[in-house]
Amino acid sequence: MKEEMNMKINQLPAKTFRWLHMNATDVSGVTAKQTIKIETQKPESVVCVLSDDKLQQVETGMGKDMDQLRENIKGTPTFFESQEGIKEADPVRLKFFYNDGVKDYHEVGFHVKKDSSLTIIMDYQSEKSKDGLAAVQTKIVAEENSKVCLVQIQRLGEGFQCMNDVGVVCEDGAEFDVIHLILGGKDTYLGCRTNLHGQKSSMNAQIGYQVLGNGKLDMNYVADHRGKRTISDIKASGILNDHGFKLFRGTIDFKKGASGAKGNEKEDVLLLDDHVVNQTIPLILCAEEDVEGNHGATIGKLDKEDLFYMQSRGLTEEEIYRMMAKARISAVCQKIPDEKTRDEILCNLEEGVLDEA
C-alpha cells in the first residue's frame, strides 16, 4: 500500500469556469487501511457474498480515485445479496465506530434482486472530541422492480475527515431512495452517482446537513438518466454557522435515449453567520429533446420581520436560529423509514447535538 495518495474527487461531469474552483476537489496525503470491524445486523433473507461482478463495475460519485484507493488498500469487501421477490421489513444495519486516530477504508455492496425491497442503515460514529479518517465506498445494484432505501448518518468527532462514496445502478422499474444526514465531523466529502439505466427507474435524494466551526462539506450528486421515463429528485437542506464551508454540486444528466425523463433538484440553505462560505452549482446536461429538468436554490438568513416577531415572543436570536436549524434536520429525519433510527436521531436533536460543534 502507498503511504500517501493525492486524490481528485467529486468532479463535475461537465466543467465550469476554472476560476470558480468548483470543477473538482483535491485532497492530499490520504492514507488508510482496513482496520475496524463493522457491527452488522441483518435479516435472514439477506446473505453475505464474497464477490459480485456487477457491484465491482458500478461508478460512484467521488470518482475513480476512490477506486484507486480501494486497489491500494486491497481490503476485503463486505457484500450482501437479497432474495428475489422478498420485500424485507427489517433493515440491514451497519455501524461503523471509529476510535481516535483511526484511518480506515471499507468497501460495502448490496445486490438487491428482482421484485425485492430492502432498507439499509449505515451509521458512522466516534466520540465527540476524536479525529481520524473514515472512508466508505458503497455500491448498489437494484434489479428490475426492486426498491432500495439507503440511510447514511455521519456523526463523527469534531476532528474527523469523512469520505463517503456511493454508486447505484437501477434497472427497469427500480426505485432508489437515499437519505444523507451530516451531523458531525470536520471535513466531509460526499459523492453519490445514480445510473438510471432501466426504463421507469427513479432516484430520490434527501440531504440534511449542518456545518459549524471551521468545518467543510463538499458534495457531488449525479443522476444519469439513460432509460426512458426515468425520474430523479434531489433535495438538500442545511445550515452553515461560524466559519463553515459548503460546496454542493448537483447534476441531472439526460443522456441520448432518455425520452420522457424528468429531473428536479432544490437546495435550501440557512446562513447563521457572516463568515460562512456557501457555494452551490446546479447543473442540467441534455442530449435528449423530450425531457424536463428543473433546479433552484434558496439561500439566505431569516427574514427580519419573522426574526422580530419571534423575538417579541421572548426568544433570543441565538434560540431562534437554533430552533430553525433543528427544524431543517428534523424534517429530513422524518423521512427515515426505520422507526428505531428515526427516534434515536430525533432524540439526539432534542438533547442539543446541534449545539455541540
C-alpha positions, 0 to 999 in steps of 0.5 A, a space after each residue: 500500500 502507498 503511504 500517501 495518495 493525492 486524490 481528485 474527487 467529486 468532479 463535475 461531469 461537465 466543467 465550469 469556469 476554472 476560476 470558480 474552483 468548483 470543477 473538482 476537489 483535491 485532497 492530499 496525503 490520504 492514507 488508510 487501511 482496513 482496520 475496524 470491524 463493522 457491527 452488522 445486523 441483518 435479516 435472514 433473507 439477506 446473505 453475505 457474498 464474497 464477490 459480485 461482478 456487477 457491484 465491482 463495475 458500478 461508478 460512484 460519485 467521488 470518482 475513480 480515485 476512490 477506486 484507486 484507493 480501494 486497489 491500494 488498500 486491497 481490503 476485503 469487501 463486505 457484500 450482501 445479496 437479497 432474495 428475489 421477490 422478498 420485500 424485507 421489513 427489517 433493515 440491514 444495519 451497519 455501524 461503523 465506530 471509529 476510535 481516535 486516530 483511526 484511518 480506515 477504508 471499507 468497501 460495502 455492496 448490496 445486490 438487491 434482486 428482482 421484485 425485492 425491497 430492502 432498507 439499509 442503515 449505515 451509521 458512522 460514529 466516534 466520540 465527540 472530541 476524536 479525529 481520524 479518517 473514515 472512508 466508505 465506498 458503497 455500491 448498489 445494484 437494484 434489479 428490475 422492480 426492486 426498491 432500495 432505501 439507503 440511510 447514511 448518518 455521519 456523526 463523527 468527532 469534531 476532528 474527523 475527515 469523512 469520505 463517503 462514496 456511493 454508486 447505484 445502478 437501477 434497472 427497469 422499474 427500480 426505485 432508489 431512495 437515499 437519505 444523507 444526514 451530516 451531523 458531525 465531523 470536520 471535513 466531509 466529502 460526499 459523492 453519490 452517482 445514480 445510473 438510471 439505466 432501466 426504463 421507469 427507474 427513479 432516484 430520490 435524494 434527501 440531504 440534511 446537513 449542518 456545518 459549524 466551526 471551521 468545518 467543510 462539506 463538499 458534495 457531488 450528486 449525479 443522476 444519469 438518466 439513460 432509460 426512458 421515463 426515468 425520474 430523479 429528485 434531489 433535495 438538500 437542506 442545511 445550515 452553515 454557522 461560524 466559519 463553515 464551508 459548503 460546496 454542493 454540486 448537483 447534476 441531472 444528466 439526460 443522456 441520448 435515449 432518455 425520452 420522457 425523463 424528468 429531473 428536479 433538484 432544490 437546495 435550501 440553505 440557512 446562513 447563521 453567520 457572516 463568515 460562512 462560505 456557501 457555494 452551490 452549482 446546479 447543473 442540467 446536461 441534455 442530449 435528449 429533446 423530450 425531457 424536463 429538468 428543473 433546479 433552484 436554490 434558496 439561500 439566505 438568513 431569516 427574514 427580519 420581520 419573522 426574526 422580530 416577531 419571534 423575538 417579541 415572543 421572548 426568544 433570543 436570536 441565538 434560540 431562534 436560529 437554533 430552533 430553525 436549524 433543528 427544524 431543517 434536520 428534523 424534517 429530513 429525519 422524518 423521512 427515515 423509514 426505520 422507526 428505531 433510527 428515526 427516534 434515536 436521531 430525533 432524540 439526539 436533536 432534542 438533547 442539543 447535538 446541534 449545539 455541540 460543534 
